Amino acid sequence: FSSSSFSAGLPPPPPPPPSTSNAKNSSLVGLGALSLAKLCLKKSSSGNFPLTLGGDHSISLGSLAGVLRSRPATGVIWVDAHADLNTPWISESGNMHGMPVGLLMEGMIPEGKKVEEVEGLEWL
């Protein structure tokens, strides 16, 4: 996260043009994830446990990013039929719901690439 992304009271930036990366709807998913990350960061930083229910798997990009920003040593137990370890660089489908763990986990981003290069995820 960049500190400027979490400035209280500022409206979110306008969405960038349609994504040219292999991450479908990354601009919209990124804006939603940023909003959720801010809320989870706030709750986690105040000593609360942010329990997030709902949405598809991409929702965890925001909730995990917020909690991990506040508590970087947090362990994550991912229980799902799929590992969701894809990234835009290895995904065949480009579906964001298969990428939340891959985008946040160390060692999943190819050398020379950055998550911040994905449209809508510049705040990560």
Helices and strands as residue ranges (DSSP letters): G 3-6, H 26-45, H 59-70, G 96-98, H 100-104, G 115-117
